[in-house]
Amino acid sequence: MDRHRRADCLRRVLAPASIAVVGASERNFYGRTVLENLARHGYRGAVIPVNPRATTVRDLPCYPSLSEAPPADVVVCAVSRDHFVDVVSEAASTGAAGVVALTSGLAETQEPQWTEVEAKAREIADEAGMALIGPNGLGVIGHAHGAYAFGAPVPWEIGAGRTALIMESGGLVCGSLAALSAYGAGLAHAVSIGNGHAVGVTDWVDALASSAEVGQIGLMLEAMPRWPEFSDAVRAATERGKTLYAVKTGKSEAGARAAATHTGALAGDHATASGLLEQLGIQQAASMGGLLTALALHERFGGPAGTNLAVFAASGGAVGIIADAAADRDIAVRPYAPATREAITGLSGILDPSNPLDLGGQALSKPAEFGTAVERVLADPGVGAAVYVPSLGLPGESLPDHQRLLELVASAAARAGKPVIVTQLNYTATTSEVMAAYRGADNLLICPSLEHCLDGLGPWLRTHPDEPDAEPDPEADAKPDREPRPEPPGARVPAVAVTAPGEDEIKALLAARDIPVPKSVTYPPGDTPTAVPFETAVLKGMSPGVTHKSRAGLVAVGLRGGERLREAEAAMVETAAAGGLPLPALLLEEMAPPGRDVFLSISAQPAGTIVTMGEGGTDVEEQADVGFLGWPATPSEVSRFVGRSVRGATVAQREELARLLGRLVGVYLDAGFTMLECNPVRLYDTGVRVLDAVAMREPGHG
């Protein structure tokens, strides 16, 4: 089934005219819960219980099978894995748009029998042009239609909104709905992907890209989707005005694969994913709480009016803690405008009108002046939002004076038209009470913790058009530089067995693409040139399988004259023999003049073709100062990537590196490489030169 047909099916799943629930009963938790959710959230379409052991369920007529029931747009499968394929097959035969599979115990068990069962169900669904959502998920929600085909209780009051959630974990979807409800934020759609082998993150972004009901999309990613399809879907969504936020798990990189190259050590899954999300303009949150706070801010207040965050509290210690936490998240807490500083000096005992602002010890005794100071801060033209931290936590009825200050902040926020996020340094027993009291307050959001507050504010503030890289770009809609060859998912992930061509072969390929490389001579040990053909030379030992020549003692630099060359060769032959390394050939190169060294690699990662670039040298892993780019990429994405990865480079140098990158990708793809690493690339005021190159390819290529 092609992506356009699948997207049409998914849109139909979110707005179904009828929903059948296979496994509906008064006792089956999942089947019962789906029916309860449909009733609770006002689904107006036809609800069709299916169960051969019942004639009615919840006062609805119950059918023994799908083939004997009225046709349904969506079939919810709430039966055991033994009956899973039968339900999918019957749903396909009745013309359903999609099956929402709550069934578990299939491919996620990694047991061959059940992995095969899930694969069979996918095959049936695909042949029928039907979407298979899950299994091992909790379902989907189309809020505007009350279509809560969801297998976990959703008892919270949730209003209509423009937020869509796409998450692999059903439990996290459920918790996210509770958080959005507490924030007073609305919902458009929510999706639990489950195993996601048939319909994944990319498919849902694709389906929602053109939805007029959706303004912002929140992603929880356990793994990075395949780059070519995912990047196309995200670009389509952003072109249609959608804002995407994401939280990516796996920062510890405990499962990062070992590799024998610089590239493998640098391209950990989380680091790579972070670079790719940044490339696409997806705002990243550091936590689930932050993701939901960012979505709630965007849902309730739209985009920020400015990038500066005002911080105020009636405690000097508190504002210091908040300032440090904001700095840790790269949130701008800049000074107020001179007029603002002048206007608030002296109010409520304010002595230092700085940002963050200590409102002084007189706030409780002079509440009117406190309120005036808050209004003046919110009127500052550079302020996009504010954070207020009450000194004793979120105040309930037991703290009437502190509650009065919160009311003044709420009034000031409503008049100013700028959001104020009220939070606390420590959890208090009145948290739920205060959140409920101000749930729908104009321009006020109560957040239960400072960490969630700032984790969400950072991504939200970065959507402002004055943020770096967010300005309109005339090339933003350009097609990616080069489309990758068609390939099945995961096809270019390096195989266990790879071959490594010699550096002389690699550089011959580069030179054929007009990529500058040093002049060189290749010869076997013992056939030493009688004279060094260059003023100063570098000698490299080419031992199959050795990717770090310098670490193996197979590099000698600064060679002048035949005698020095012969000495270096003899020492290298001895080193190789001592290490049990074969040494069939030596590469003698002209030594390049000094310049700035850059690391550049292209590699096949689980997400697709990934470019890595940063400061070069033998200690590149220790520096870890690199960026990541998914390929294909648009010209504007390449330009931004080079500028971020090689800071301080001139415009001419950045353009030279961008051209080099395009040519290297051409070599990588045409040669069938799974990795091409150039370290260093020597960067000059005008021009570049690839000094060292390592590559790997799967057997059978080249």
Residue, then its C-alpha position, 0 to 999 in steps of 0.5 A: m500500500d502506498r503512502h497516500r493510500r495509507a494516509d487516506c485510511l488513517r484520516r478515515v480512522l480518525a473520523p469514522a462513521s462506525i466502529a466495531v469492537v471485536g471482543a466487546s463484553e462486560r468483563n473483557f477489560y479492553g473491549r469494555t473500556v473502548l465502549e465506555n470511552l466511546a460513550r463518555h466522549g460522545y461518539r455519534g457514529a454507529v458502535i458495533p459490538v462483536n462477540p460470539r458469546a453475547t447477544t447484547v453488550r451495554d444495551l447494544p446489539c452484539y454480533p457473532s462475527l464481523s461478516e455478520a455485522p454491519p460494515a465498520d470503518v474501524v475495527v478494534c481488535a480486543v482479542s487474544r493473539d490466537h485469534f488476531v490474524d482471523v480478525v484482521s482477515e475478516a476486517a479486510s474482507t468487510g472493507a474496513a479502513g483500519v484495524v486498531a489492534l490492542t492485542s499483545g504478545l506478538a512481535e514484541t516477544q521476539e518469539p518466531q511463532w508470534t513474530e510470524v503471526e504479526a507479519k502475516a496480519r501485516e501482509i493481509a492488511d497491506e494487500a487489502g489497502m487497510a491500515l493496521i494500527g498496533p498491535n501492542g498499542l492502546g488505540v487512537i483518538g479522534h477527539a472532534h468526533g468522539a472517536y475514542a477507539f482507546g483501550a485505557p480509561v480516559p475519564w478526564e475532561i478534555g476540550a477540543g483543541r489543535t494538539a495531536l499526540i503520536m507516541e509509541s507507548g500507550g501508557l504515555v498517551c494516557g498520562s499525557l491526556a491527563a496532563l493536557s486536561a490539567y493544563g486546560a489544553g485541548l486535543a485534536h488527535a492522539v495515537s498509540i503506535g504500539n509495535g508500529h511495524a505496519v503504521g509508524v510515526t512517519d505514517w501518522v505525521d504524513a496523515l496529519a500534515s494536511s489536517a486542518e484540525v491540527g496545529q501542533i504535533g507532539l512526538m515521543l520517539e523511542a527510535m528515530p524513524r527512517w530518514p527519507e520518508f520521515s523528513d518528507a513527512v515533517r517537511a510537508a507538515t511544517e510547510r502547512g504551518k504545523t509546529l512539531y515538538a518531540v522528546k527522544t528516549g535513549k540518551s544514556e546510549a547504553g545500547a549504542r553499537a560498538a564501532a571501529t571508526h570515529t564515526g561509530a563512536l560519535a554517532g550514538d542514537h540519541a546524539t544523531a536523533s537530536g541533530l536530525l530533529e534540529q535539522l527539521g526544525i522539530q523543537q526538542a524537550a528534555s522530558m515528557g513533562g516538558l513536552l506536554t508543557a510546550l504543547a499546552l503553551h502552544e495550544r493555549f497561547g499560540g506562539p510566543a510574542g518574544t524570546n526573553l523570559a521574565v522571571f520573578a519571585a519574592s525570594g532572592g534564593a529562588v530567582g538564583i535557582i531559576a536563573d541557573a536552571a534557565a541557563d542550563r536549558d539555553i533559555a534567554v533571561r536578558p535584562y529588561a528595557p531601561a524604561t521597564r527598569e526605571a518603572i519598577t525600581g522602588l515598587s514593593g521594595i525592589l532595589d535591583p530591577s534586574n531579570p530575574l527579579d527579586l520582588g522584595g520582602q514588601a510584596l505581602s505588605k504592599p500587594a498593589e505595588f507588587g501587582t504594578a511591578v508585574e504589569r510593568v514587567l509584562a509590558d516590556p516589549g522584549v518579554g515573550a513570557a514570564v515565570y512566577v514562583p510563589s515563595l511558599g509553593l502554589p498557594g491554596e486557601s490556607l495561605p490567603d495573603h500569598q493567594r492574593l499575590l497569585e490573583l494579582v499575577a493572574s489579573a496582570a497576565a490577562r491584561a497584558g496578553k502575555p502568558v505567565i507560568v506559575t510554578q514551584l521549587n518543591y511539590t506542595a499538597t495544594t498543587s492539584e487544588v491550585m491547578a484546578a482553580y486556574r485551569g482556564a485562566d486567561n494567559l496563566l498556566i499553573c505548572p506543578s514543577l520548575e523542571h517541567c516548566l522550563d523544559g517546556l518553555g525552552p522549546w516553545l520560546r524557540t519557535h519565535p521567528d527571531e530565534p536563530d535559524a527560524e527566519p524565512d529562507p528562500e531555499a527552504d522549499a527546495k528539493p533535497d540535493r540528491e535523492p537516495r537510491p530506493e532501498p528497503p528499510g534498514a537495507r544500508v545499515p552496515a552488515v556484520a561483514v564489510t570490506a574496507p578498500g585501500e586509501d589509495e582506491i578511495k582517493a582515486l574515487l574522490a579525485a575523479r569527482d574533482i575532490p582535492v586530495p594530496k599528490s601520492v605514490t603507492y608502492p609495496p614495501g621494499d620498492t622504495p622510491t630512490a628519491v622522495p617526489f615531494e618536498t615534504a612527505v607523509l608515509k602511510g602503511m595500508s594494512p587491511g582492516v586497520t582504520h586508525k593508522s596513526r594509532a597502529g603506528l602506521v603513519a610517519v610525517g615530515l619526511r624529507g629525502g630518500e634516507r629518511l623515507r627508508e628509515a620510516e619505511a623500515a620502522m613501519v614494517e617492523t611495527a606491522a610485523a610486531g603487531g601481526l598486521p599484514l602490510p601489502a602496500l605503502l602510500l606516500e603523499e605530499m604533506a599538506p600545508p597547515g590549515r584548519d582540520v575538519f571531520l566529515s563522515i557519511s554513514a549508514q545508520p538505522a535511520g538512514t544516511i547520516v552526515t557527521m561534521g565537526e572539528g577534526g583530528t585524532d582526538v575527535e571522539e574526545q572533543a565530541d564537537v560534531g553535528f549530524l545531518g540526515w540525507p537527503a537534505t535541502p540546500s538551506e539545511v546543509s548551509r545551516f548544518v555547516g555553519r553550526s558544525v564548523r563555527g567561525a568559518t567564513v562564508a566562502q569556507r562554508e560554501e566550499l564545505a557544502r560543495l565538498l559534502g555534496r560531492l562526497v555523498g555522490v561518491y558514497l552512494d555510487a561506490g556502495f559504501t556503508m561508511l566514508e570518513c574523511n579526517p581530516v579535511r584540511l580547510y584553507d581560506t580558499g579551498v579544501r583538501v581531503l588528507d585522510a579517508v577511510a571507507m567500508r562497503e558491503p561485500g559484493h560492491g565495488 
